[in-house]
Amino acid sequence: MKALSILALALAFVVVVVGAYVRLSDAGLGCPDWPFCYGKPLPTQIAHPDALAKAWKEMGHRYLAGTLGVLILALCVLAWRKRRSRGLATALVLVVLLQAALGMWTVTLLLKPAIVTAHLIGGMATLSLLLWLALGESPHASDTSVRALRVLAATTLAVVGVQVILGGWVSANYAALACPDLPLCRGTLIPEMDFANAFHIVRELGQTAQGELLTNEALTAIHWTHRVFALVALTMVFVTATRARRVLPRLSGALALVVLAQFALGVSNVLFGLPLPLAAAHNAGAALLIATLVVINFFAFRGLRPSE
């Protein structure tokens, strides 16, 4: 069960990163139908080379996600047979079923921002649950002093989770370059913004709830909020890394490095105009940051530390 959970965890990370790459390369609608592509399991009869490439990207992601779903189902069956982690394994299956539905709605509802963002949340949740399951299958040493980190670690994970959701909202609304300058936004500290339309959940891509075009002020509000909240998340992560340095020194160092790299990637995406490799790496960095905090929370709430 341990080997299978690690395999599923690795594949979940790949699925999250590939999913971001597909969306960022404008291939999210490479296949206009679901679960097949132009009615076929493989996109082989598309004349335009660019459309064919996008279709292959989309179908590749679907097959990776499908393989992950099979692995998680196998994990659930194994968990029930061995009478271990039944609740967690069952929760994973339910999350994956929801993810499949969100994947379908992402296509059929034409990249509606709320669905795209929810799909990202589901991917991060799947990754986190698999990581918790894999950690539970490994031996660790008891250390009750780690429990002192529980409140701070959980709060920081929640704050970073909100930041990841804000990042997903930026990406789903194509607002990554709404503030093209740094450290200011459109030459000022607080630019003109339209928060009401920016964070209205039930609307079409690029439109307000009334069907009008989403304004630059609304896109600016989305980007600016993500940028400002990044400072809150960065502060919380560094406080957690500092507090964890005594009881979880390696994880503390890893957490600091990951958040610094993620911050640098966010800045670089603005400075260099959102090149695809950096944008995909930023999504991977978010997954790594969430994963590192999940590990710290696991040890804090279980009263354990990594075995030497």
KOLSESE-745892 format. One line per field, with one value per residue: residue number from 1; residue in three letters; x, y, z of N, C-alpha, C in turn. Coordinates in steps of 0.001 Angstrom, whole numbers, plus 500000, padded with zeros to 6 digits. Example, Ala and Ser with C-alpha at 12.3 -4.5 7.8 and 13.67 -1.06 7.14 Angstrom:
! residues 2
i: 1:2
aa: ala:ser
n.u: 513190:512850
n.v: 494310:497750
n.w: 507800:507080
ca.u: 512300:513670
ca.v: 495500:498940
ca.w: 507800:507140
c.u: 513200:512900
c.v: 496700:500030
c.w: 507800:507870
***
This chain:
! residues 308
i: 1:2:3:4:5:6:7:8:9:10:11:12:13:14:15:16:17:18:19:20:21:22:23:24:25:26:27:28:29:30:31:32:33:34:35:36:37:38:39:40:41:42:43:44:45:46:47:48:49:50:51:52:53:54:55:56:57:58:59:60:61:62:63:64:65:66:67:68:69:70:71:72:73:74:75:76:77:78:79:80:81:82:83:84:85:86:87:88:89:90:91:92:93:94:95:96:97:98:99:100:101:102:103:104:105:106:107:108:109:110:111:112:113:114:115:116:117:118:119:120:121:122:123:124:125:126:127:128:129:130:131:132:133:134:135:136:137:138:139:140:141:142:143:144:145:146:147:148:149:150:151:152:153:154:155:156:157:158:159:160:161:162:163:164:165:166:167:168:169:170:171:172:173:174:175:176:177:178:179:180:181:182:183:184:185:186:187:188:189:190:191:192:193:194:195:196:197:198:199:200:201:202:203:204:205:206:207:208:209:210:211:212:213:214:215:216:217:218:219:220:221:222:223:224:225:226:227:228:229:230:231:232:233:234:235:236:237:238:239:240:241:242:243:244:245:246:247:248:249:250:251:252:253:254:255:256:257:258:259:260:261:262:263:264:265:266:267:268:269:270:271:272:273:274:275:276:277:278:279:280:281:282:283:284:285:286:287:288:289:290:291:292:293:294:295:296:297:298:299:300:301:302:303:304:305:306:307:308
aa: met:lys:ala:leu:ser:ile:leu:ala:leu:ala:leu:ala:phe:val:val:val:val:val:gly:ala:tyr:val:arg:leu:ser:asp:ala:gly:leu:gly:cys:pro:asp:trp:pro:phe:cys:tyr:gly:lys:pro:leu:pro:thr:gln:ile:ala:his:pro:asp:ala:leu:ala:lys:ala:trp:lys:glu:met:gly:his:arg:tyr:leu:ala:gly:thr:leu:gly:val:leu:ile:leu:ala:leu:cys:val:leu:ala:trp:arg:lys:arg:arg:ser:arg:gly:leu:ala:thr:ala:leu:val:leu:val:val:leu:leu:gln:ala:ala:leu:gly:met:trp:thr:val:thr:leu:leu:leu:lys:pro:ala:ile:val:thr:ala:his:leu:ile:gly:gly:met:ala:thr:leu:ser:leu:leu:leu:trp:leu:ala:leu:gly:glu:ser:pro:his:ala:ser:asp:thr:ser:val:arg:ala:leu:arg:val:leu:ala:ala:thr:thr:leu:ala:val:val:gly:val:gln:val:ile:leu:gly:gly:trp:val:ser:ala:asn:tyr:ala:ala:leu:ala:cys:pro:asp:leu:pro:leu:cys:arg:gly:thr:leu:ile:pro:glu:met:asp:phe:ala:asn:ala:phe:his:ile:val:arg:glu:leu:gly:gln:thr:ala:gln:gly:glu:leu:leu:thr:asn:glu:ala:leu:thr:ala:ile:his:trp:thr:his:arg:val:phe:ala:leu:val:ala:leu:thr:met:val:phe:val:thr:ala:thr:arg:ala:arg:arg:val:leu:pro:arg:leu:ser:gly:ala:leu:ala:leu:val:val:leu:ala:gln:phe:ala:leu:gly:val:ser:asn:val:leu:phe:gly:leu:pro:leu:pro:leu:ala:ala:ala:his:asn:ala:gly:ala:ala:leu:leu:ile:ala:thr:leu:val:val:ile:asn:phe:phe:ala:phe:arg:gly:leu:arg:pro:ser:glu
n.u: 500833:501993:503879:502149:500675:502657:503332:500883:500809:503027:502142:499870:500984:502202:499905:498649:500534:500735:498087:497946:499785:498446:496197:497440:498692:496642:495117:492965:490445:491030:489905:486650:484609:483569:483901:485595:487531:486580:484738:486233:488568:491228:492803:493061:492223:492335:492733:494160:497368:497979:495607:495488:497729:496968:494758:495940:497414:495348:493993:496044:496373:493903:494061:496177:495018:492919:494315:495385:493017:492302:494408:493896:491434:492219:493837:491893:490383:492363:492878:490485:490528:492792:492046:492900:493254:490723:488698:490071:490968:488519:487490:489272:488514:485969:486638:488076:486060:484473:486354:486515:483990:484194:486237:484898:482874:484469:485119:482573:481233:482715:485226:484466:485244:484793:484496:486927:488711:487750:488415:491178:491444:490437:492415:494663:493669:493438:496144:497103:495673:496552:499240:499090:498078:500199:502236:501199:501593:504225:507032:507585:509181:508188:507317:506254:506628:506399:503768:503225:503245:500837:498521:499629:500740:498458:496984:498681:498724:496064:496044:497908:496513:494307:495710:496610:494156:493402:495428:494685:492288:493231:494607:492486:490964:492603:494277:496890:498752:497649:498589:501299:503709:506256:507396:504916:501488:500296:501602:501012:500373:497872:495790:493040:490228:487841:486164:483723:482803:485070:485304:482934:481329:479616:479693:480459:483502:485583:483509:481081:478627:476353:476751:478331:481514:484381:486066:489241:489766:488535:490035:492471:491926:491698:494312:495852:494894:495755:498498:498989:498048:499910:502066:501132:500860:503525:504754:503479:504360:507127:507188:506214:508209:510357:509501:509371:511932:513446:512254:511625:513888:514867:512555:511746:513766:513350:510784:511196:512893:511256:509118:510464:511430:508983:507932:509835:509359:506789:507268:509024:507352:505787:507756:508918:506809:505010:506048:505530:506959:507770:505321:504035:505825:505363:502873:503567:505244:503401:502021:504088:504590:502176:502258:504543:503707:501563:502924:504266:502050:501035:502972:502829:500186:500043:501959:504578:507851:510093:511675:515080
n.v: 498786:501201:501690:501952:504192:506160:506129:506986:509513:510795:510770:512346:514858:515284:515358:517694:519673:519276:519771:522523:523394:522677:524361:526903:526969:527464:525245:524208:523888:522192:519831:519769:518255:515747:512569:511984:513050:515069:513097:510764:508396:509076:511969:512087:512915:515652:518442:520894:521732:523132:522952:520197:519681:520946:519403:516922:517579:518130:515640:514011:514924:514157:511348:510875:511816:510008:507613:508151:508203:505485:504352:505495:504390:501732:501981:502584:500222:498493:499667:499175:496423:495912:497184:499781:503283:503788:505775:508024:507038:506544:509125:510214:508899:510000:512701:512504:511660:513952:515673:514613:515282:518081:518437:517688:519677:521918:521854:521616:523854:525844:526882:528317:530614:530004:527233:526346:527258:525819:523295:523380:523622:521128:519493:520185:519387:516629:515947:516674:514970:512471:512690:512853:510326:508710:509471:508469:505785:505347:504790:506683:508733:509250:512405:514578:517297:518549:519076:521620:523216:523046:524881:527152:525960:524901:527237:528632:526909:527190:529921:529949:528257:529877:531817:530301:529707:532302:532729:530821:531984:534295:533153:531758:533841:535090:537177:537595:539431:541848:543788:545127:546057:546369:547369:548522:548897:549424:551827:552923:552695:551900:551117:552020:550039:547367:545659:544398:543191:541769:539664:538353:535356:533657:533732:534187:533450:536238:538017:540117:539550:540484:540059:541804:542981:542135:544546:546354:547359:545524:543204:544124:544378:541689:540702:542447:541866:539212:539664:541357:539765:537808:538751:538548:535763:535017:536115:534633:532048:532266:532832:530413:528667:529595:529051:526304:525489:524429:521961:520640:520743:520198:520225:522795:524321:523492:524478:527269:527620:526756:528614:530985:530484:530254:532814:534251:533183:534153:536930:536917:536034:538300:540207:539116:538800:536593:533965:530658:528362:529450:530187:527701:526540:528120:527249:524626:525219:526209:523869:522392:523987:523850:521094:520828:522198:520577:518278:519249:519853:517274:515994:517713:517435:514744:514384:513608:513071:513125:510018:509384
n.w: 500000:500695:498600:496436:497186:497136:494435:493323:494468:493254:490598:490862:491348:488868:487250:488200:487458:484666:483992:484524:482607:480238:480359:480431:477991:476309:475634:476863:475809:473794:473050:472224:473265:475716:477270:475175:472267:469815:469382:469376:470855:470521:469249:466079:463589:462822:460929:461079:462183:464615:466082:466331:467930:470333:470960:471490:473747:475589:475652:476529:479138:480171:480049:481790:484164:484312:484708:487215:488675:488570:490045:492548:493131:493340:495599:497495:497568:498516:500998:502372:502422:503987:506223:506919:507099:505969:505854:504810:502331:501084:501000:499170:496798:496433:496064:493679:491931:491951:490827:488243:487307:487426:485567:483233:483206:482939:480244:478920:479875:478880:479980:482302:484830:487638:487641:486555:488524:490731:489853:489996:492788:493533:492456:494019:496489:496119:495784:498333:500089:499216:499868:502659:503169:502211:503980:506338:505957:506390:508604:511600:514110:517516:518902:520957:521298:518893:518570:519382:517202:515932:515700:514421:512103:510838:510402:508683:506488:505688:504976:502857:501199:500514:499084:496922:495731:495004:493141:491253:490458:489252:487055:485793:484908:483164:484079:484677:483741:484296:485972:484852:485831:488400:491658:491816:490628:487556:487684:490152:493719:494655:492323:490055:490611:490171:492232:492623:490224:489662:491514:491323:491344:489765:486580:483069:481234:480921:481088:482751:485369:484197:481571:480174:478858:480767:482605:482438:484941:486617:486096:486996:489724:490435:489967:491597:494181:494520:494426:496652:498766:498632:500058:502657:502860:502451:504728:506786:506170:506579:509305:510276:509339:510836:513463:513306:513085:515194:515960:513594:511641:508962:507382:507931:506689:504036:503594:503715:501489:499368:499444:498915:496330:495014:495331:493880:491343:490867:490704:488524:486466:485982:485311:482976:481258:481423:480437:479145:480345:482865:483956:484215:485990:488205:489012:489682:491805:493646:494233:495433:497670:499085:499565:501216:503499:504205:505003:507281:508863:509180:510828:513035:513985:514472:516384:515781:514316:511480:510772:511363
ca.u: 500000:502891:504422:501059:500322:503733:503161:499726:501202:503884:501306:498993:501779:502332:498600:498436:501419:500329:496820:498266:500430:497394:495399:498265:499021:495366:494634:491900:489331:491599:488870:485411:483664:484110:485318:486408:487999:485902:484042:487158:489469:492497:492583:493928:491665:492204:493599:495036:498412:497889:494451:495848:498655:496191:493905:496787:497724:494162:493717:497129:496038:492753:494497:496951:494059:492195:495213:495421:491759:492374:495318:493228:490412:492942:494234:490704:490090:493414:492689:489371:490951:493764:491435:493754:492986:489533:488021:490881:490944:487175:487411:490026:487681:484914:487264:488409:484799:484135:487324:486114:482843:484704:486953:483878:482225:485438:484986:481203:480823:483620:486232:483896:486287:484514:484735:488373:489335:487356:489181:492505:491306:490308:493726:495492:493104:493837:497570:497282:495150:497466:500457:498768:497960:501537:502953:500662:502073:505668:507372:508095:509496:507274:507889:505088:506951:506003:502361:503151:503124:499555:497683:500342:500874:497140:496629:499513:498217:494820:496395:498504:495419:493587:496577:496579:492853:493500:496249:493853:491327:494008:494854:491222:490442:493664:494616:498269:499519:496819:499543:502515:504897:506598:506469:503619:500539:499884:502268:500548:500277:496489:495195:491582:489842:486423:486133:482408:482786:486270:485121:481607:481673:478801:479740:481211:484875:485741:482275:480485:477411:475330:477080:479197:482926:485070:486914:490622:489730:488194:491209:493489:491543:492024:495766:496349:494547:496680:499843:499056:497890:501161:502912:500588:501231:504981:505039:503025:505233:508416:506974:506111:509537:511201:509040:509590:513364:514015:511717:511624:514866:514943:511309:511774:514620:512686:509656:511727:513403:510135:508341:511298:511406:507645:507837:510675:508666:505691:507864:509578:506260:505412:508888:509211:505622:504324:506450:504853:507693:507727:503949:503801:506661:504702:501836:504264:505709:502251:501775:505161:504414:501064:502712:505460:502899:500798:503842:504469:500804:500932:503810:502361:498937:500266:502979:505659:508902:510630:512707:516407
ca.v: 500000:502350:501922:502413:505563:507038:506204:507841:510868:511333:511001:513482:516077:515422:515747:519103:520510:519141:520481:523950:523605:522605:525589:528067:526944:527665:523971:523729:523489:521503:518855:520465:517334:514992:512330:511781:514245:515026:511827:509632:508295:509725:513026:511782:513385:517113:518896:522009:521247:523758:522350:518813:519715:521277:518253:515904:518042:517946:514212:513485:515238:513328:509965:510884:511932:508741:506637:508496:507752:504030:504093:505874:503363:500558:502302:502486:498792:497937:500205:498467:495041:495894:497893:500916:504557:503622:507054:508861:506454:506759:510554:510411:508459:511001:513901:512210:511676:515367:516213:514181:516114:519433:518380:517699:520989:522879:521838:521856:525207:526770:527501:529261:530794:529321:525802:526169:527436:524666:522148:523532:523292:519676:518893:520383:518553:515251:515853:516766:513758:511371:512894:512479:508874:508148:509710:507554:504437:505306:504843:507959:508733:510036:513628:515388:518729:519061:519476:523064:523884:522719:526036:527961:525215:524820:528583:528951:526109:527826:531180:529606:527724:531030:532430:529436:529933:533606:532528:530131:532957:535124:532383:531436:535068:535644:538473:537515:540615:543036:544754:544761:546652:546000:546794:549178:548312:550487:553058:553448:551696:551405:551562:551944:548625:547022:544415:543759:542304:540921:538483:537769:533964:533031:534498:533568:533922:537533:538798:540385:538760:541023:539720:542813:542623:542416:545716:546306:547629:544264:542332:544696:544024:540273:540562:543211:541129:538077:540181:541863:538653:537040:539244:537948:534347:534934:536381:533490:530900:532491:532667:528966:528078:529979:528313:524869:525224:523635:520600:520049:521606:519987:520713:524244:524833:523227:525404:528595:527601:526633:529848:531980:530152:530564:534274:534666:532806:535097:538182:536687:535958:539666:540877:538548:538726:535315:532870:529410:527543:530079:530122:526319:526336:528801:526325:523526:525752:526260:522490:522028:524748:523199:519769:520994:522561:519390:517413:519844:519658:515858:515729:518506:516905:513358:514342:512783:513715:512183:509111:509681
ca.w: 500000:500738:497261:495582:497578:496654:492978:493076:494857:492192:489419:491166:491124:487414:486721:488545:486644:483264:483861:484420:481308:479217:480415:480118:476557:475611:475112:477736:474950:472629:472699:472576:473871:476850:477588:473984:471577:468518:469306:469278:472021:470185:468256:464925:462330:462861:459834:461443:463110:465934:466760:466657:469074:471527:471281:472105:475106:476411:475849:477358:480524:480570:480276:483033:485261:484393:485336:488638:489258:488737:491166:493796:493373:493838:496971:498344:497730:499371:502347:503006:502676:505071:507346:507274:506407:505132:505648:503929:500987:500540:500690:497930:495672:496263:495488:492284:491184:491785:489877:486900:486930:487178:484295:482178:483171:482423:478788:478455:480254:478175:480849:483265:485849:488896:487447:486383:489838:491553:489361:490595:494215:493608:492196:495209:497552:495813:496099:499785:500713:498881:500647:504048:503173:502064:505233:507332:505677:506657:510037:512096:515536:518348:519468:521308:521257:517579:518651:519620:515903:515293:515340:513432:510852:510202:509941:507519:505372:505243:504308:501568:500386:499969:498077:495733:495105:494338:491956:490284:489939:488315:485837:485132:484293:482309:484657:485174:483343:484475:486534:484126:486428:489773:492648:491734:489684:486648:488084:491436:494773:494650:491052:489945:490585:490238:492989:492539:489062:489684:492346:491147:491046:488714:485337:481984:481073:480270:481147:484052:485587:483311:480197:479565:478890:482019:482389:482920:486378:487282:485976:487887:491099:490631:490056:492749:495396:494601:494695:498029:499698:498595:501150:503881:502843:502621:506147:507578:505914:507232:510747:510509:509128:511980:514645:513119:512888:516289:516032:512247:510967:507513:506780:508070:505610:502761:503488:503391:500115:498431:499371:498236:494905:494515:495255:492753:490104:490679:490236:487187:485499:485625:484652:481658:480431:481558:479540:479519:481330:484197:484448:484654:487177:489317:489471:490359:493079:494557:494678:496367:498899:499783:500006:502350:504663:504593:505748:508598:509604:509523:511998:514167:514529:514929:517421:515230:513523:510508:511258:510823
c.u: 500866:503415:503352:500673:501388:503633:502003:500042:502045:503062:500370:499725:501928:501023:498318:499263:501026:499006:497034:498893:499396:496596:496204:498676:497758:494842:493506:490655:489854:490696:487541:484355:484367:483287:486206:486807:487493:485271:484914:488087:490830:492259:493498:493437:491368:493218:494599:496068:498305:496733:494751:496761:497908:495310:494710:497162:496546:493890:494810:496849:494886:493180:495360:496020:493263:493021:495312:494149:491739:493268:494646:492132:491059:493399:493062:490347:491088:493248:491557:489736:491881:493238:492340:493343:491759:488850:488757:490844:489588:486983:488143:489205:486583:485461:487579:487157:484341:485068:486967:484943:483290:485479:486002:483248:483173:485323:483587:480694:481819:484501:485654:484861:486041:484805:486227:489092:489001:488131:490611:492467:491215:491624:494647:494990:493487:495288:497795:496819:496045:498764:500234:498687:499330:502361:502494:501129:503567:505943:507960:508350:508513:507994:506737:505367:506535:504565:502196:502959:501726:498772:498348:500436:499547:496712:497407:499077:496937:495099:496992:497449:494607:494411:496608:495251:492839:494346:495484:492838:491994:494179:493562:490615:491460:494060:496064:499103:498678:497602:500899:503806:505052:507504:505087:502724:499960:500366:501842:500415:498889:495805:493668:491182:488333:486307:484807:482345:483970:486019:483675:481808:480926:478758:480573:482620:484898:484517:481884:479245:476279:475619:477924:480655:483544:486090:488341:490682:489401:489370:492330:493194:491902:493520:496306:496073:495489:498082:499977:498950:499127:502091:502447:501016:502722:505364:504665:503942:506577:508299:506919:507467:510460:510824:509353:511073:513949:513551:511711:512597:514912:513700:511229:512595:513968:511543:510128:512214:512264:509375:509150:511312:510057:507444:508638:510023:507507:506183:508369:508495:505804:506527:509113:507963:504958:504750:505896:505641:507635:506329:503619:504600:506035:503585:502450:504767:504596:501947:502825:505014:503281:501526:503630:504700:502031:501670:504052:503221:500632:501734:503311:501120:499077:501267:504152:506714:509475:511691:514024:516894
c.v: 501261:502687:502488:503852:506557:507212:507139:509299:511523:511661:512182:514804:516336:515919:517223:520012:520459:519852:521979:524268:523613:523903:526805:528124:527025:526391:523397:523296:522833:520398:519459:519574:516562:513717:512131:513112:514186:513654:510597:509593:508931:510766:512861:512385:514877:517680:519959:521551:521832:523160:520913:518761:520006:520102:517151:516294:517768:516471:513545:513716:514375:511893:509855:510942:510639:507648:506882:508027:506256:503670:504404:504876:502085:500770:502141:501025:498151:498395:499468:497019:494952:496580:499014:502133:504483:504953:507944:508348:506660:508229:510868:510013:509484:512282:513680:512193:513111:516025:515840:515028:517541:519494:518417:519081:522080:522998:522252:523255:526258:527587:528571:529378:530038:527832:525522:526277:526273:523418:522184:523157:521783:518969:519013:519531:517088:515018:515819:515495:512554:511475:512481:510957:508214:508332:508750:506124:504273:505388:506198:507836:509630:511254:514598:516892:519366:519570:520976:523851:523791:523942:526867:527255:525148:526174:528951:528164:526723:529110:530903:529011:528836:531696:531612:529602:531278:533510:531810:531066:533916:534409:532125:532640:535754:537052:538540:538740:541890:544160:544434:545287:546174:547070:547442:548434:549439:551852:553641:552319:551064:551925:551537:550483:548465:545651:543672:542774:541346:539611:537993:536353:533427:533943:533749:534150:535252:538417:539072:539497:539227:540749:540751:542362:543016:543528:545486:546542:546360:543298:542815:544329:542579:540102:541231:542473:539943:538549:540639:540720:537760:537479:538685:536484:534168:535134:535186:532285:531072:532379:531177:528292:528380:529184:526816:524495:524317:522178:519872:520828:521441:520509:522233:524877:524650:524206:526804:528656:527575:527951:530965:531747:530525:532067:534801:534336:533758:536428:538029:536615:537335:540338:540406:538307:537370:534275:531544:528576:528126:530008:528724:526014:526995:527932:525146:523976:525848:524871:522043:522740:524157:521859:519869:521343:521398:518445:517948:519665:518203:515561:516483:517879:515463:513288:513461:513678:512689:511285:509429:508552
c.w: 500000:499351:496332:495906:497102:495141:492622:493403:493767:490943:489640:490946:489624:486804:487000:487644:485169:483019:483724:483066:480184:479184:479971:478642:475700:474974:475957:476986:473675:472135:473141:473220:474988:477000:476371:473362:470139:468286:469251:470495:471780:469093:467039:463617:462368:461881:460271:462474:464515:466742:467176:467879:470374:471952:471960:473535:476039:476689:476687:478829:481017:480868:481527:484243:485431:485050:486835:489337:489505:489912:492500:494135:493918:495275:497931:498615:498690:500816:503077:503310:503869:506331:507871:506445:505509:504812:504666:502498:500322:500158:499387:496711:495391:495628:494020:491415:490937:490774:488439:486404:486608:485871:483123:482055:482681:480909:478356:478803:479773:479116:481777:484450:487160:488790:487310:487721:490766:491139:489913:492077:494396:493373:493395:496376:497356:496181:497609:500492:500431:499682:502104:504176:503092:503333:506324:507155:505962:508151:510428:513600:516290:518913:519746:521267:519934:517611:518888:518323:515307:514819:514247:512087:510107:509650:508690:506293:504814:504471:502931:500638:499745:498866:496781:494992:494372:493069:490852:489654:488953:486981:485077:484430:483382:482762:485125:484824:483460:485141:485908:484738:487870:490366:492615:490748:488839:487144:489406:492447:494809:493385:491104:489780:490715:490909:492824:491377:489058:490409:492362:490609:489826:487490:484313:481930:480328:480315:482593:484205:484678:481836:479475:479667:480232:481783:482876:484428:487172:487237:486888:489338:491406:490847:491319:494054:495591:494976:496146:499029:499703:499718:502490:503979:503078:504083:507013:507396:506602:508758:511098:510368:510305:513227:514534:513073:513966:516247:514686:511362:509449:506806:506860:506943:504247:502534:503089:501948:499093:498309:498709:496729:494294:494366:494067:491414:489826:490140:488802:486121:485053:484830:483224:480809:480361:480505:480060:480530:482744:484794:484957:485921:488401:489883:490212:491728:494103:495106:495689:497704:499738:500363:501226:503624:505136:505414:507163:509463:510034:510787:513233:514805:515008:516077:517027:514617:512572:511129:510602:509928
***
